């Protein structure tokens, strides 16, 4: 058994990029009665709302130019025990993409183009 503490705690949430996120959010929360993880809001560059699926959450959103071929689940968001350890682990494994103020991204070319972000 490995005595090292885990770098990753759990999957935090999935992102589903869809053409009409408000409609999907309302269907999941109002029609199907799933709990709201965070309210649907519109911002200057994107629209987003969170739906509790138990755990993880599903975030439905839209950003950038709208296009029929953009509907997909494209991003995994992983919760980390220690951002510093996660950054070191990814740097040493050659998978580090970018580090932002509130997230770390894994290089998408290392994981079949999937966007993976790490949060506290």
Biopython code that builds the backbone (N, CA, C, O; Angstrom):
import numpy as np
from Bio.PDB.StructureBuilder import StructureBuilder

atoms = [
    (1, "UNK", "N", (0.849, -1.185, 0.000)),
    (1, "UNK", "CA", (0.000, 0.000, 0.000)),
    (1, "UNK", "C", (0.889, 1.240, 0.000)),
    (1, "UNK", "O", (1.853, 1.305, 0.763)),
    (2, "UNK", "N", (0.590, 2.196, -0.818)),
    (2, "UNK", "CA", (1.345, 3.439, -0.914)),
    (2, "UNK", "C", (0.983, 4.346, 0.259)),
    (2, "UNK", "O", (-0.195, 4.628, 0.484)),
    (3, "UNK", "N", (1.985, 4.804, 1.007)),
    (3, "UNK", "CA", (1.740, 5.655, 2.170)),
    (3, "UNK", "C", (1.659, 7.131, 1.820)),
    (3, "UNK", "O", (1.383, 7.958, 2.689)),
    (4, "UNK", "N", (1.895, 7.473, 0.563)),
    (4, "UNK", "CA", (1.825, 8.875, 0.145)),
    (4, "UNK", "C", (0.369, 9.347, 0.140)),
    (4, "UNK", "O", (-0.516, 8.615, -0.302)),
    (5, "UNK", "N", (0.114, 10.579, 0.633)),
    (5, "UNK", "CA", (-1.254, 11.103, 0.570)),
    (5, "UNK", "C", (-1.661, 11.311, -0.891)),
    (5, "UNK", "O", (-0.827, 11.600, -1.750)),
    (6, "UNK", "N", (-2.928, 11.159, -1.143)),
    (6, "UNK", "CA", (-3.437, 11.326, -2.505)),
    (6, "UNK", "C", (-3.299, 12.776, -2.949)),
    (6, "UNK", "O", (-3.458, 13.698, -2.149)),
    (7, "UNK", "N", (-3.003, 12.967, -4.220)),
    (7, "UNK", "CA", (-2.948, 14.308, -4.800)),
    (7, "UNK", "C", (-4.362, 14.772, -5.116)),
    (7, "UNK", "O", (-4.702, 15.932, -4.883)),
    (8, "UNK", "N", (-5.179, 13.887, -5.638)),
    (8, "UNK", "CA", (-6.534, 14.233, -6.040)),
    (8, "UNK", "C", (-7.527, 13.643, -5.054)),
    (8, "UNK", "O", (-7.425, 12.468, -4.702)),
    (9, "UNK", "N", (-8.490, 14.444, -4.605)),
    (9, "UNK", "CA", (-9.493, 13.980, -3.652)),
    (9, "UNK", "C", (-10.647, 13.292, -4.355)),
    (9, "UNK", "O", (-11.015, 12.169, -4.010)),
    (10, "UNK", "N", (-11.220, 13.972, -5.348)),
    (10, "UNK", "CA", (-12.415, 13.459, -6.016)),
    (10, "UNK", "C", (-12.720, 14.317, -7.229)),
    (10, "UNK", "O", (-12.154, 15.396, -7.402)),
    (11, "UNK", "N", (-13.618, 13.827, -8.062)),
    (11, "UNK", "CA", (-14.136, 14.635, -9.156)),
    (11, "UNK", "C", (-15.038, 15.689, -8.542)),
    (11, "UNK", "O", (-15.939, 15.349, -7.774)),
    (12, "UNK", "N", (-14.823, 16.953, -8.857)),
    (12, "UNK", "CA", (-15.617, 18.036, -8.282)),
    (12, "UNK", "C", (-16.870, 18.290, -9.104)),
    (12, "UNK", "O", (-17.974, 18.265, -8.561)),
    (13, "UNK", "N", (-16.723, 18.534, -10.403)),
    (13, "UNK", "CA", (-17.898, 18.669, -11.254)),
    (13, "UNK", "C", (-17.518, 18.512, -12.719)),
    (13, "UNK", "O", (-16.351, 18.631, -13.093)),
    (14, "UNK", "N", (-18.524, 18.244, -13.537)),
    (14, "UNK", "CA", (-18.379, 18.133, -14.985)),
    (14, "UNK", "C", (-18.944, 19.393, -15.613)),
    (14, "UNK", "O", (-19.844, 20.021, -15.054)),
    (15, "UNK", "N", (-18.421, 19.765, -16.768)),
    (15, "UNK", "CA", (-18.965, 20.886, -17.522)),
    (15, "UNK", "C", (-19.621, 20.346, -18.784)),
    (15, "UNK", "O", (-18.990, 19.617, -19.550)),
    (16, "UNK", "N", (-20.871, 20.695, -19.003)),
    (16, "UNK", "CA", (-21.576, 20.316, -20.232)),
    (16, "UNK", "C", (-21.808, 21.593, -21.028)),
    (16, "UNK", "O", (-22.663, 22.404, -20.676)),
    (17, "UNK", "N", (-21.048, 21.766, -22.095)),
    (17, "UNK", "CA", (-21.200, 22.944, -22.940)),
    (17, "UNK", "C", (-22.334, 22.669, -23.924)),
    (17, "UNK", "O", (-22.244, 21.769, -24.759)),
    (18, "UNK", "N", (-23.391, 23.449, -23.813)),
    (18, "UNK", "CA", (-24.585, 23.234, -24.626)),
    (18, "UNK", "C", (-25.040, 24.546, -25.247)),
    (18, "UNK", "O", (-24.686, 25.626, -24.774)),
    (19, "UNK", "N", (-25.823, 24.440, -26.304)),
    (19, "UNK", "CA", (-26.329, 25.611, -27.021)),
    (19, "UNK", "C", (-27.264, 26.448, -26.162)),
    (19, "UNK", "O", (-27.204, 27.678, -26.189)),
    (20, "UNK", "N", (-28.131, 25.783, -25.398)),
    (20, "UNK", "CA", (-29.118, 26.498, -24.594)),
    (20, "UNK", "C", (-29.052, 26.012, -23.146)),
    (20, "UNK", "O", (-29.873, 25.193, -22.732)),
    (21, "UNK", "N", (-28.082, 26.508, -22.371)),
    (21, "UNK", "CA", (-27.902, 25.998, -21.015)),
    (21, "UNK", "C", (-29.078, 26.302, -20.089)),
    (21, "UNK", "O", (-29.366, 25.516, -19.185)),
    (22, "UNK", "N", (-29.751, 27.415, -20.296)),
    (22, "UNK", "CA", (-30.906, 27.748, -19.438)),
    (22, "UNK", "C", (-31.987, 26.675, -19.578)),
    (22, "UNK", "O", (-32.575, 26.242, -18.587)),
    (23, "UNK", "N", (-32.240, 26.255, -20.807)),
    (23, "UNK", "CA", (-33.270, 25.237, -21.035)),
    (23, "UNK", "C", (-32.904, 23.917, -20.361)),
    (23, "UNK", "O", (-33.750, 23.288, -19.726)),
    (24, "UNK", "N", (-31.648, 23.496, -20.498)),
    (24, "UNK", "CA", (-31.213, 22.248, -19.863)),
    (24, "UNK", "C", (-31.241, 22.385, -18.344)),
    (24, "UNK", "O", (-31.692, 21.473, -17.651)),
    (25, "UNK", "N", (-30.768, 23.512, -17.820)),
    (25, "UNK", "CA", (-30.784, 23.763, -16.385)),
    (25, "UNK", "C", (-32.214, 23.674, -15.847)),
    (25, "UNK", "O", (-32.456, 23.016, -14.835)),
    (26, "UNK", "N", (-33.163, 24.336, -16.525)),
    (26, "UNK", "CA", (-34.567, 24.308, -16.096)),
    (26, "UNK", "C", (-35.161, 22.907, -16.192)),
    (26, "UNK", "O", (-35.936, 22.500, -15.326)),
    (27, "UNK", "N", (-34.802, 22.170, -17.236)),
    (27, "UNK", "CA", (-35.302, 20.803, -17.379)),
    (27, "UNK", "C", (-34.811, 19.932, -16.221)),
    (27, "UNK", "O", (-35.585, 19.183, -15.625)),
    (28, "UNK", "N", (-33.528, 20.038, -15.913)),
    (28, "UNK", "CA", (-32.960, 19.217, -14.850)),
    (28, "UNK", "C", (-33.471, 19.617, -13.469)),
    (28, "UNK", "O", (-33.732, 18.755, -12.630)),
    (29, "UNK", "N", (-33.616, 20.924, -13.228)),
    (29, "UNK", "CA", (-33.993, 21.377, -11.886)),
    (29, "UNK", "C", (-35.500, 21.516, -11.697)),
    (29, "UNK", "O", (-36.037, 21.070, -10.682)),
    (30, "UNK", "N", (-36.185, 22.124, -12.650)),
    (30, "UNK", "CA", (-37.626, 22.358, -12.485)),
    (30, "UNK", "C", (-38.460, 21.153, -12.912)),
    (30, "UNK", "O", (-39.385, 20.751, -12.206)),
    (31, "UNK", "N", (-38.130, 20.579, -14.068)),
    (31, "UNK", "CA", (-38.916, 19.458, -14.566)),
    (31, "UNK", "C", (-38.594, 18.162, -13.831)),
    (31, "UNK", "O", (-39.493, 17.451, -13.382)),
    (32, "UNK", "N", (-37.286, 17.860, -13.713)),
    (32, "UNK", "CA", (-36.887, 16.607, -13.076)),
    (32, "UNK", "C", (-36.709, 16.740, -11.567)),
    (32, "UNK", "O", (-36.634, 15.734, -10.860)),
    (33, "UNK", "N", (-36.641, 17.974, -11.069)),
    (33, "UNK", "CA", (-36.556, 18.194, -9.631)),
    (33, "UNK", "C", (-35.195, 17.966, -9.008)),
    (33, "UNK", "O", (-35.093, 17.817, -7.790)),
    (34, "UNK", "N", (-34.131, 17.936, -9.829)),
    (34, "UNK", "CA", (-32.797, 17.796, -9.255)),
    (34, "UNK", "C", (-32.423, 19.085, -8.516)),
    (34, "UNK", "O", (-32.821, 20.170, -8.939)),
    (35, "UNK", "N", (-31.671, 18.981, -7.427)),
    (35, "UNK", "CA", (-31.328, 20.177, -6.649)),
    (35, "UNK", "C", (-30.402, 21.134, -7.413)),
    (35, "UNK", "O", (-29.569, 20.711, -8.214)),
    (36, "UNK", "N", (-30.570, 22.416, -7.147)),
    (36, "UNK", "CA", (-29.688, 23.440, -7.705)),
    (36, "UNK", "C", (-28.420, 23.483, -6.858)),
    (36, "UNK", "O", (-28.489, 23.689, -5.646)),
    (37, "UNK", "N", (-27.270, 23.290, -7.488)),
    (37, "UNK", "CA", (-25.988, 23.390, -6.781)),
    (37, "UNK", "C", (-25.579, 24.855, -6.661)),
    (37, "UNK", "O", (-25.095, 25.286, -5.615)),
    (38, "UNK", "N", (-25.774, 25.613, -7.727)),
    (38, "UNK", "CA", (-25.617, 27.067, -7.702)),
    (38, "UNK", "C", (-26.539, 27.615, -8.776)),
    (38, "UNK", "O", (-26.745, 26.968, -9.802)),
    (39, "UNK", "N", (-27.097, 28.799, -8.556)),
    (39, "UNK", "CA", (-28.120, 29.327, -9.453)),
    (39, "UNK", "C", (-27.587, 29.652, -10.846)),
    (39, "UNK", "O", (-26.406, 29.947, -11.030)),
    (40, "UNK", "N", (-28.484, 29.588, -11.810)),
    (40, "UNK", "CA", (-28.134, 29.940, -13.189)),
    (40, "UNK", "C", (-27.949, 31.452, -13.266)),
    (40, "UNK", "O", (-28.795, 32.219, -12.805)),
    (41, "UNK", "N", (-26.843, 31.862, -13.847)),
    (41, "UNK", "CA", (-26.564, 33.295, -14.000)),
    (41, "UNK", "C", (-25.961, 33.559, -15.370)),
    (41, "UNK", "O", (-25.311, 32.701, -15.967)),
    (42, "UNK", "N", (-26.196, 34.763, -15.843)),
    (42, "UNK", "CA", (-25.589, 35.215, -17.093)),
    (42, "UNK", "C", (-24.528, 36.255, -16.781)),
    (42, "UNK", "O", (-24.752, 37.184, -16.005)),
    (43, "UNK", "N", (-23.377, 36.082, -17.396)),
    (43, "UNK", "CA", (-22.245, 36.988, -17.251)),
    (43, "UNK", "C", (-21.928, 37.545, -18.633)),
    (43, "UNK", "O", (-22.472, 37.063, -19.627)),
    (44, "UNK", "N", (-21.062, 38.545, -18.718)),
    (44, "UNK", "CA", (-20.760, 39.110, -20.037)),
    (44, "UNK", "C", (-20.255, 38.084, -21.058)),
    (44, "UNK", "O", (-20.595, 38.173, -22.238)),
    (45, "UNK", "N", (-19.450, 37.115, -20.617)),
    (45, "UNK", "CA", (-18.863, 36.191, -21.595)),
    (45, "UNK", "C", (-19.386, 34.761, -21.521)),
    (45, "UNK", "O", (-19.001, 33.932, -22.347)),
    (46, "UNK", "N", (-20.255, 34.444, -20.555)),
    (46, "UNK", "CA", (-20.796, 33.082, -20.487)),
    (46, "UNK", "C", (-22.043, 33.051, -19.616)),
    (46, "UNK", "O", (-22.361, 34.008, -18.909)),
    (47, "UNK", "N", (-22.744, 31.914, -19.691)),
    (47, "UNK", "CA", (-23.953, 31.659, -18.903)),
    (47, "UNK", "C", (-23.734, 30.315, -18.215)),
    (47, "UNK", "O", (-23.245, 29.377, -18.844)),
    (48, "UNK", "N", (-24.094, 30.205, -16.915)),
    (48, "UNK", "CA", (-23.760, 28.997, -16.177)),
    (48, "UNK", "C", (-24.707, 28.772, -15.010)),
    (48, "UNK", "O", (-25.186, 29.720, -14.389)),
    (49, "UNK", "N", (-24.968, 27.513, -14.724)),
    (49, "UNK", "CA", (-25.719, 27.112, -13.546)),
    (49, "UNK", "C", (-25.313, 25.708, -13.157)),
    (49, "UNK", "O", (-24.944, 24.911, -14.018)),
    (50, "UNK", "N", (-25.375, 25.389, -11.865)),
    (50, "UNK", "CA", (-24.950, 24.072, -11.395)),
    (50, "UNK", "C", (-26.125, 23.240, -10.920)),
    (50, "UNK", "O", (-27.022, 23.737, -10.241)),
    (51, "UNK", "N", (-26.109, 21.973, -11.284)),
    (51, "UNK", "CA", (-27.153, 21.019, -10.907)),
    (51, "UNK", "C", (-26.510, 19.914, -10.083)),
    (51, "UNK", "O", (-25.527, 19.311, -10.514)),
    (52, "UNK", "N", (-27.055, 19.645, -8.905)),
    (52, "UNK", "CA", (-26.516, 18.584, -8.055)),
    (52, "UNK", "C", (-26.997, 17.230, -8.564)),
    (52, "UNK", "O", (-28.198, 16.980, -8.669)),
    (53, "UNK", "N", (-26.050, 16.371, -8.873)),
    (53, "UNK", "CA", (-26.355, 15.014, -9.327)),
    (53, "UNK", "C", (-26.046, 14.020, -8.219)),
    (53, "UNK", "O", (-25.894, 12.827, -8.481)),
    (54, "UNK", "N", (-25.952, 14.492, -7.003)),
    (54, "UNK", "CA", (-25.400, 13.742, -5.883)),
    (54, "UNK", "C", (-24.028, 14.330, -5.710)),
    (54, "UNK", "O", (-23.898, 15.441, -5.198)),
    (55, "UNK", "N", (-23.026, 13.639, -6.110)),
    (55, "UNK", "CA", (-21.706, 14.211, -6.288)),
    (55, "UNK", "C", (-21.050, 13.384, -7.361)),
    (55, "UNK", "O", (-20.948, 12.170, -7.189)),
    (56, "UNK", "N", (-20.612, 13.936, -8.421)),
    (56, "UNK", "CA", (-20.287, 15.334, -8.673)),
    (56, "UNK", "C", (-21.482, 16.152, -9.149)),
    (56, "UNK", "O", (-22.573, 15.630, -9.376)),
    (57, "UNK", "N", (-21.237, 17.453, -9.291)),
    (57, "UNK", "CA", (-22.225, 18.365, -9.860)),
    (57, "UNK", "C", (-22.045, 18.403, -11.369)),
    (57, "UNK", "O", (-20.984, 18.068, -11.895)),
    (58, "UNK", "N", (-23.091, 18.814, -12.045)),
    (58, "UNK", "CA", (-23.026, 19.057, -13.480)),
    (58, "UNK", "C", (-23.241, 20.539, -13.698)),
    (58, "UNK", "O", (-24.273, 21.080, -13.300)),
    (59, "UNK", "N", (-22.283, 21.206, -14.322)),
    (59, "UNK", "CA", (-22.424, 22.618, -14.661)),
    (59, "UNK", "C", (-22.818, 22.704, -16.125)),
    (59, "UNK", "O", (-22.109, 22.183, -16.986)),
    (60, "UNK", "N", (-23.929, 23.349, -16.419)),
    (60, "UNK", "CA", (-24.346, 23.565, -17.801)),
    (60, "UNK", "C", (-24.003, 25.009, -18.139)),
    (60, "UNK", "O", (-24.311, 25.921, -17.372)),
    (61, "UNK", "N", (-23.368, 25.216, -19.283)),
    (61, "UNK", "CA", (-22.922, 26.559, -19.605)),
    (61, "UNK", "C", (-22.841, 26.770, -21.105)),
    (61, "UNK", "O", (-22.917, 25.825, -21.891)),
    (62, "UNK", "N", (-22.687, 28.029, -21.484)),
    (62, "UNK", "CA", (-22.466, 28.430, -22.867)),
    (62, "UNK", "C", (-21.521, 29.609, -22.834)),
    (62, "UNK", "O", (-21.691, 30.526, -22.030)),
    (63, "UNK", "N", (-20.519, 29.591, -23.707)),
    (63, "UNK", "CA", (-19.619, 30.733, -23.812)),
    (63, "UNK", "C", (-19.100, 30.818, -25.240)),
    (63, "UNK", "O", (-19.132, 29.843, -25.991)),
    (64, "UNK", "N", (-18.634, 31.976, -25.589)),
    (64, "UNK", "CA", (-18.107, 32.166, -26.936)),
    (64, "UNK", "C", (-19.209, 32.115, -27.973)),
    (64, "UNK", "O", (-20.395, 32.166, -27.649)),
    (65, "UNK", "N", (-18.795, 32.013, -29.230)),
    (65, "UNK", "CA", (-19.761, 31.962, -30.320)),
    (65, "UNK", "C", (-20.554, 30.677, -30.250)),
    (65, "UNK", "O", (-20.015, 29.609, -29.962)),
    (66, "UNK", "N", (-21.820, 30.794, -30.513)),
    (66, "UNK", "CA", (-22.683, 29.609, -30.484)),
    (66, "UNK", "C", (-22.568, 28.855, -31.795)),
    (66, "UNK", "O", (-22.524, 29.443, -32.875)),
    (67, "UNK", "N", (-22.520, 27.548, -31.672)),
    (67, "UNK", "CA", (-22.404, 26.671, -32.833)),
    (67, "UNK", "C", (-23.036, 25.339, -32.483)),
    (67, "UNK", "O", (-22.891, 24.854, -31.362)),
    (68, "UNK", "N", (-23.730, 24.753, -33.428)),
    (68, "UNK", "CA", (-24.435, 23.496, -33.177)),
    (68, "UNK", "C", (-23.493, 22.359, -32.810)),
    (68, "UNK", "O", (-23.901, 21.424, -32.122)),
    (69, "UNK", "N", (-22.241, 22.420, -33.255)),
    (69, "UNK", "CA", (-21.330, 21.305, -32.987)),
    (69, "UNK", "C", (-20.542, 21.463, -31.687)),
    (69, "UNK", "O", (-19.579, 20.730, -31.462)),
    (70, "UNK", "N", (-20.936, 22.411, -30.825)),
    (70, "UNK", "CA", (-20.187, 22.604, -29.584)),
    (70, "UNK", "C", (-20.803, 21.890, -28.389)),
    (70, "UNK", "O", (-20.207, 21.906, -27.312)),
    (71, "UNK", "N", (-21.965, 21.266, -28.530)),
    (71, "UNK", "CA", (-22.588, 20.584, -27.399)),
    (71, "UNK", "C", (-21.775, 19.344, -27.027)),
    (71, "UNK", "O", (-21.589, 18.443, -27.845)),
    (72, "UNK", "N", (-21.298, 19.310, -25.794)),
    (72, "UNK", "CA", (-20.500, 18.166, -25.354)),
    (72, "UNK", "C", (-20.140, 18.320, -23.886)),
    (72, "UNK", "O", (-20.286, 19.393, -23.300)),
    (73, "UNK", "N", (-19.671, 17.237, -23.311)),
    (73, "UNK", "CA", (-19.024, 17.314, -22.009)),
    (73, "UNK", "C", (-17.541, 17.363, -22.324)),
    (73, "UNK", "O", (-16.975, 16.406, -22.854)),
    (74, "UNK", "N", (-16.918, 18.482, -21.994)),
    (74, "UNK", "CA", (-15.542, 18.727, -22.422)),
    (74, "UNK", "C", (-14.561, 18.866, -21.271)),
    (74, "UNK", "O", (-13.350, 18.767, -21.471)),
    (75, "UNK", "N", (-15.063, 19.092, -20.084)),
    (75, "UNK", "CA", (-14.166, 19.443, -18.990)),
    (75, "UNK", "C", (-14.451, 18.613, -17.749)),
    (75, "UNK", "O", (-15.609, 18.437, -17.370)),
    (76, "UNK", "N", (-13.420, 18.112, -17.125)),
    (76, "UNK", "CA", (-13.516, 17.489, -15.816)),
    (76, "UNK", "C", (-12.867, 18.441, -14.830)),
    (76, "UNK", "O", (-11.804, 18.997, -15.108)),
    (77, "UNK", "N", (-13.490, 18.632, -13.691)),
    (77, "UNK", "CA", (-12.922, 19.472, -12.643)),
    (77, "UNK", "C", (-12.656, 18.573, -11.442)),
    (77, "UNK", "O", (-13.588, 18.012, -10.866)),
    (78, "UNK", "N", (-11.401, 18.436, -11.068)),
    (78, "UNK", "CA", (-11.008, 17.563, -9.973)),
    (78, "UNK", "C", (-10.679, 18.386, -8.740)),
    (78, "UNK", "O", (-10.001, 19.409, -8.834)),
    (79, "UNK", "N", (-11.154, 17.946, -7.592)),
    (79, "UNK", "CA", (-10.835, 18.599, -6.328)),
    (79, "UNK", "C", (-9.502, 18.039, -5.842)),
    (79, "UNK", "O", (-9.288, 16.827, -5.863)),
    (80, "UNK", "N", (-8.608, 18.921, -5.406)),
    (80, "UNK", "CA", (-7.291, 18.487, -4.939)),
    (80, "UNK", "C", (-7.132, 18.747, -3.450)),
    (80, "UNK", "O", (-7.728, 19.669, -2.891)),
    (81, "UNK", "N", (-6.319, 17.917, -2.827)),
    (81, "UNK", "CA", (-6.031, 18.093, -1.406)),
    (81, "UNK", "C", (-5.082, 19.268, -1.214)),
    (81, "UNK", "O", (-5.226, 20.041, -0.267)),
    (82, "UNK", "N", (-4.123, 19.401, -2.105)),
    (82, "UNK", "CA", (-3.127, 20.464, -2.008)),
    (82, "UNK", "C", (-2.798, 20.968, -3.411)),
    (82, "UNK", "O", (-2.212, 20.233, -4.206)),
    (83, "UNK", "N", (-3.166, 22.215, -3.730)),
    (83, "UNK", "CA", (-2.826, 22.759, -5.048)),
    (83, "UNK", "C", (-1.323, 22.720, -5.329)),
    (83, "UNK", "O", (-0.913, 22.466, -6.461)),
    (84, "UNK", "N", (-0.514, 22.966, -4.324)),
    (84, "UNK", "CA", (0.933, 22.966, -4.506)),
    (84, "UNK", "C", (1.429, 21.573, -4.899)),
    (84, "UNK", "O", (2.242, 21.429, -5.812)),
    (85, "UNK", "N", (0.932, 20.553, -4.202)),
    (85, "UNK", "CA", (1.343, 19.171, -4.521)),
    (85, "UNK", "C", (0.839, 18.767, -5.897)),
    (85, "UNK", "O", (1.539, 18.085, -6.647)),
    (86, "UNK", "N", (-0.380, 19.189, -6.230)),
    (86, "UNK", "CA", (-0.933, 18.861, -7.541)),
    (86, "UNK", "C", (-0.099, 19.503, -8.648)),
    (86, "UNK", "O", (0.211, 18.863, -9.652)),
    (87, "UNK", "N", (0.262, 20.772, -8.456)),
    (87, "UNK", "CA", (1.078, 21.460, -9.461)),
    (87, "UNK", "C", (2.425, 20.766, -9.627)),
    (87, "UNK", "O", (2.884, 20.557, -10.750)),
    (88, "UNK", "N", (3.060, 20.409, -8.511)),
    (88, "UNK", "CA", (4.350, 19.714, -8.561)),
    (88, "UNK", "C", (4.200, 18.370, -9.263)),
    (88, "UNK", "O", (5.004, 18.027, -10.130)),
    (89, "UNK", "N", (3.180, 17.613, -8.895)),
    (89, "UNK", "CA", (2.926, 16.302, -9.509)),
    (89, "UNK", "C", (2.759, 16.434, -11.025)),
    (89, "UNK", "O", (3.360, 15.677, -11.786)),
    (90, "UNK", "N", (1.940, 17.398, -11.461)),
    (90, "UNK", "CA", (1.685, 17.576, -12.893)),
    (90, "UNK", "C", (2.924, 18.077, -13.620)),
    (90, "UNK", "O", (3.195, 17.646, -14.741)),
    (91, "UNK", "N", (3.677, 18.976, -13.005)),
    (91, "UNK", "CA", (4.903, 19.479, -13.627)),
    (91, "UNK", "C", (5.895, 18.321, -13.823)),
    (91, "UNK", "O", (6.470, 18.167, -14.900)),
    (92, "UNK", "N", (6.088, 17.509, -12.772)),
    (92, "UNK", "CA", (7.035, 16.396, -12.836)),
    (92, "UNK", "C", (6.594, 15.312, -13.818)),
    (92, "UNK", "O", (7.433, 14.633, -14.409)),
    (93, "UNK", "N", (5.296, 15.146, -13.993)),
    (93, "UNK", "CA", (4.801, 14.119, -14.920)),
    (93, "UNK", "C", (4.668, 14.641, -16.345)),
    (93, "UNK", "O", (4.293, 13.891, -17.246)),
    (94, "UNK", "N", (4.972, 15.927, -16.557)),
    (94, "UNK", "CA", (4.890, 16.503, -17.892)),
    (94, "UNK", "C", (3.476, 16.800, -18.344)),
    (94, "UNK", "O", (3.236, 16.966, -19.540)),
    (95, "UNK", "N", (2.532, 16.872, -17.414)),
    (95, "UNK", "CA", (1.124, 17.079, -17.775)),
    (95, "UNK", "C", (0.607, 18.470, -17.433)),
    (95, "UNK", "O", (-0.558, 18.770, -17.695)),
    (96, "UNK", "N", (1.448, 19.327, -16.851)),
    (96, "UNK", "CA", (0.984, 20.653, -16.443)),
    (96, "UNK", "C", (0.662, 21.504, -17.663)),
    (96, "UNK", "O", (1.467, 21.642, -18.584)),
    (97, "UNK", "N", (-0.543, 22.072, -17.639)),
    (97, "UNK", "CA", (-0.951, 22.969, -18.714)),
    (97, "UNK", "C", (-0.709, 24.402, -18.292)),
    (97, "UNK", "O", (0.250, 25.033, -18.736)),
    (98, "UNK", "N", (-1.583, 24.922, -17.427)),
    (98, "UNK", "CA", (-1.435, 26.293, -16.955)),
    (98, "UNK", "C", (-1.903, 26.389, -15.511)),
    (98, "UNK", "O", (-2.656, 25.549, -15.019)),
    (99, "UNK", "N", (-1.434, 27.439, -14.850)),
    (99, "UNK", "CA", (-1.813, 27.684, -13.470)),
    (99, "UNK", "C", (-2.447, 29.054, -13.411)),
    (99, "UNK", "O", (-1.844, 30.043, -13.827)),
    (100, "UNK", "N", (-3.678, 29.117, -12.891)),
    (100, "UNK", "CA", (-4.376, 30.385, -12.721)),
    (100, "UNK", "C", (-4.541, 30.686, -11.248)),
    (100, "UNK", "O", (-4.105, 29.916, -10.392)),
    (101, "UNK", "N", (-5.164, 31.797, -10.959)),
    (101, "UNK", "CA", (-5.358, 32.207, -9.574)),
    (101, "UNK", "C", (-6.201, 31.196, -8.797)),
    (101, "UNK", "O", (-5.947, 30.953, -7.617)),
    (102, "UNK", "N", (-7.204, 30.607, -9.457)),
    (102, "UNK", "CA", (-8.111, 29.694, -8.752)),
    (102, "UNK", "C", (-8.185, 28.306, -9.374)),
    (102, "UNK", "O", (-9.075, 27.526, -9.032)),
    (103, "UNK", "N", (-7.265, 27.983, -10.282)),
    (103, "UNK", "CA", (-7.309, 26.655, -10.891)),
    (103, "UNK", "C", (-5.947, 26.274, -11.460)),
    (103, "UNK", "O", (-5.077, 27.121, -11.665)),
    (104, "UNK", "N", (-5.790, 24.998, -11.705)),
    (104, "UNK", "CA", (-4.643, 24.446, -12.412)),
    (104, "UNK", "C", (-5.232, 23.636, -13.565)),
    (104, "UNK", "O", (-6.198, 22.899, -13.366)),
    (105, "UNK", "N", (-4.673, 23.757, -14.755)),
    (105, "UNK", "CA", (-5.183, 22.993, -15.895)),
    (105, "UNK", "C", (-4.143, 21.973, -16.343)),
    (105, "UNK", "O", (-2.949, 22.261, -16.425)),
    (106, "UNK", "N", (-4.640, 20.772, -16.630)),
    (106, "UNK", "CA", (-3.794, 19.732, -17.209)),
    (106, "UNK", "C", (-3.692, 20.003, -18.705)),
    (106, "UNK", "O", (-4.663, 20.431, -19.329)),
    (107, "UNK", "N", (-2.524, 19.756, -19.277)),
    (107, "UNK", "CA", (-2.302, 19.942, -20.706)),
    (107, "UNK", "C", (-3.259, 19.039, -21.486)),
    (107, "UNK", "O", (-3.149, 17.816, -21.403)),
    (108, "UNK", "N", (-4.211, 19.631, -22.254)),
    (108, "UNK", "CA", (-5.204, 18.804, -22.952)),
    (108, "UNK", "C", (-4.599, 17.827, -23.951)),
    (108, "UNK", "O", (-5.202, 16.790, -24.226)),
    (109, "UNK", "N", (-3.427, 18.126, -24.501)),
    (109, "UNK", "CA", (-2.819, 17.207, -25.462)),
    (109, "UNK", "C", (-2.386, 15.903, -24.802)),
    (109, "UNK", "O", (-2.161, 14.904, -25.486)),
    (110, "UNK", "N", (-2.268, 15.907, -23.480)),
    (110, "UNK", "CA", (-1.859, 14.704, -22.748)),
    (110, "UNK", "C", (-3.037, 13.799, -22.408)),
    (110, "UNK", "O", (-2.840, 12.652, -22.006)),
    (111, "UNK", "N", (-4.261, 14.301, -22.564)),
    (111, "UNK", "CA", (-5.438, 13.523, -22.168)),
    (111, "UNK", "C", (-6.542, 13.612, -23.225)),
    (111, "UNK", "O", (-7.690, 13.942, -22.929)),
    (112, "UNK", "N", (-6.154, 13.304, -24.476)),
    (112, "UNK", "CA", (-7.116, 13.215, -25.572)),
    (112, "UNK", "C", (-7.928, 14.487, -25.771)),
    (112, "UNK", "O", (-9.091, 14.415, -26.168)),
    (113, "UNK", "N", (-7.340, 15.648, -25.503)),
    (113, "UNK", "CA", (-8.020, 16.912, -25.748)),
    (113, "UNK", "C", (-9.029, 17.312, -24.695)),
    (113, "UNK", "O", (-9.653, 18.365, -24.821)),
    (114, "UNK", "N", (-9.211, 16.507, -23.658)),
    (114, "UNK", "CA", (-10.164, 16.835, -22.610)),
    (114, "UNK", "C", (-9.585, 17.929, -21.721)),
    (114, "UNK", "O", (-8.410, 17.881, -21.356)),
    (115, "UNK", "N", (-10.401, 18.904, -21.377)),
    (115, "UNK", "CA", (-9.994, 19.985, -20.500)),
    (115, "UNK", "C", (-10.179, 19.521, -19.058)),
    (115, "UNK", "O", (-11.300, 19.222, -18.647)),
    (116, "UNK", "N", (-9.096, 19.457, -18.286)),
    (116, "UNK", "CA", (-9.176, 19.049, -16.886)),
    (116, "UNK", "C", (-8.641, 20.192, -16.037)),
    (116, "UNK", "O", (-7.512, 20.641, -16.232)),
    (117, "UNK", "N", (-9.452, 20.661, -15.096)),
    (117, "UNK", "CA", (-9.072, 21.740, -14.187)),
    (117, "UNK", "C", (-9.063, 21.207, -12.775)),
    (117, "UNK", "O", (-9.848, 20.325, -12.425)),
    (118, "UNK", "N", (-8.185, 21.738, -11.977)),
    (118, "UNK", "CA", (-8.075, 21.323, -10.584)),
    (118, "UNK", "C", (-8.447, 22.487, -9.698)),
    (118, "UNK", "O", (-7.996, 23.610, -9.922)),
    (119, "UNK", "N", (-9.267, 22.233, -8.693)),
    (119, "UNK", "CA", (-9.696, 23.271, -7.754)),
    (119, "UNK", "C", (-9.482, 22.786, -6.330)),
    (119, "UNK", "O", (-9.334, 21.588, -6.089)),
    (120, "UNK", "N", (-9.466, 23.723, -5.386)),
    (120, "UNK", "CA", (-9.333, 23.364, -3.965)),
    (120, "UNK", "C", (-10.579, 22.683, -3.485)),
    (120, "UNK", "O", (-10.663, 22.303, -2.317)),
]
sb = StructureBuilder()
sb.init_structure("model")
sb.init_model(0)
sb.init_chain("A")
sb.init_seg("    ")
for serial, (resi, resn, name, xyz) in enumerate(atoms, 1):
    if name == "N":
        sb.init_residue(resn, " ", resi, " ")
    sb.init_atom(name, np.array(xyz, "f"), 0.0, 1.0, " ", f" {name:<3s}", serial, name[0])
structure = sb.get_structure()
